[in-house]
Amino acid sequence: MKSMIVYASHHHGNTEKLVKGLAEKYDIDLIDAEKATEINYDEYDIIGFASGVDFGKFYAPVTDFAEKLPAEKNIYAIYTCGQDNAKYGGQIQEISQKSNCKFLGKYGCKGYDTYGPWKIIGGINKVHPNQDDIDKACAFYENILKTAENK
Ligand SMILES: Cc1cc2nc3c(=O)[nH]c(=O)nc-3n(C[C@H](O)[C@H](O)[C@H](O)COP(=O)(O)O)c2cc1C
């Protein structure tokens, strides 16, 4: 099954670190949504959308590309954030279901955050994502692969 992650990561490269960790281990094509002008989803079976969280939402270039999904794809979401919230990634679930795709799950972890007041104290989550976060993302992805293959 051919696999791709469409991502954006402009705050500290946290999300990029996570998806690059995945792509080192698995056969996944990475597409930077902030650089790409078009995405051809045709040959891909499993598509992840990954982003830092910006006021509760994924970065617009990522959700804009998600809005262009054809039907019947296997979709998942990955994010890094300052403080986790169960709602993060729900946007990708909604968009993919609207496009008649199968939403297979989401994975999020902490990422270095220097927004607003955090900057004064040198930021929070300085060491994240770390190897443990990447390992957990890999375990999550293994499950995504298994679920997609069994469908
Ligand atoms: C403008 C701005 C808004 C943010 N909003 C949120 C937020 O609503 N919730 C949260 O948990 N983290 C928030 N963060 C923290 C980022 O989501 C976090 O640092 C993330 O890892 C950045 O990912 P990136 O380096 O891949 O861009 C915000 C950061 C910035 C700069």
The ligand as a Tripos MOL2 file, in Angstrom:
@<TRIPOS>MOLECULE
LIG
   31    33     1     0     0
SMALL
NO_CHARGES

@<TRIPOS>ATOM
      1 C1          0.5790   31.1210   17.0420 C.3       1 LIG1
      2 C2          0.6380   29.8280   17.8090 C.ar      1 LIG1
      3 C3         -0.5370   29.2580   18.2740 C.ar      1 LIG1
      4 C4         -0.5140   28.0470   18.9860 C.ar      1 LIG1
      5 N1         -1.6820   27.5020   19.4150 N.ar      1 LIG1
      6 C5         -1.6700   26.3500   20.1260 C.ar      1 LIG1
      7 C6         -2.8750   25.7690   20.6150 C.ar      1 LIG1
      8 O1         -3.9840   26.2600   20.3950 O.2       1 LIG1
      9 N2         -2.7840   24.6300   21.3600 N.ar      1 LIG1
     10 C7         -1.5850   24.0260   21.6310 C.ar      1 LIG1
     11 O2         -1.5750   22.9990   22.3100 O.2       1 LIG1
     12 N3         -0.4210   24.5310   21.1460 N.ar      1 LIG1
     13 C8         -0.4280   25.6650   20.4020 C.ar      1 LIG1
     14 N4          0.7430   26.1850   19.9150 N.ar      1 LIG1
     15 C9          1.9940   25.4020   20.0730 C.3       1 LIG1
     16 C10         2.3290   24.6120   18.8020 C.3       1 LIG1
     17 O3          1.2250   23.8420   18.3780 O.3       1 LIG1
     18 C11         3.5190   23.6610   19.0610 C.3       1 LIG1
     19 O4          4.6620   24.3930   19.4050 O.3       1 LIG1
     20 C12         3.7790   22.7910   17.8380 C.3       1 LIG1
     21 O5          4.6580   21.7470   18.2020 O.3       1 LIG1
     22 C13         4.3770   23.5480   16.6800 C.3       1 LIG1
     23 O6          4.6040   22.6540   15.6290 O.3       1 LIG1
     24 P1          5.6430   22.9320   14.4630 P.3       1 LIG1
     25 O7          6.9930   23.2490   15.0610 O.co2     1 LIG1
     26 O8          5.6440   21.6540   13.7050 O.co2     1 LIG1
     27 O9          5.0950   24.0720   13.6350 O.co2     1 LIG1
     28 C14         0.7430   27.4000   19.2150 C.ar      1 LIG1
     29 C15         1.9220   27.9980   18.7610 C.ar      1 LIG1
     30 C16         1.8920   29.1890   18.0640 C.ar      1 LIG1
     31 C17         3.1810   29.8030   17.5810 C.3       1 LIG1
@<TRIPOS>BOND
     1     1     2 1
     2     2     3 ar
     3     2    30 ar
     4     3     4 ar
     5     4     5 ar
     6     4    28 ar
     7     5     6 ar
     8     6     7 ar
     9     6    13 1
    10     7     8 2
    11     7     9 ar
    12     9    10 ar
    13    10    11 2
    14    10    12 ar
    15    12    13 ar
    16    13    14 ar
    17    14    15 1
    18    14    28 ar
    19    15    16 1
    20    16    17 1
    21    16    18 1
    22    18    19 1
    23    18    20 1
    24    20    21 1
    25    20    22 1
    26    22    23 1
    27    23    24 1
    28    24    25 2
    29    24    26 1
    30    24    27 1
    31    28    29 ar
    32    29    30 ar
    33    30    31 1
@<TRIPOS>SUBSTRUCTURE
     1 LIG1         1 GROUP 0 **** ****
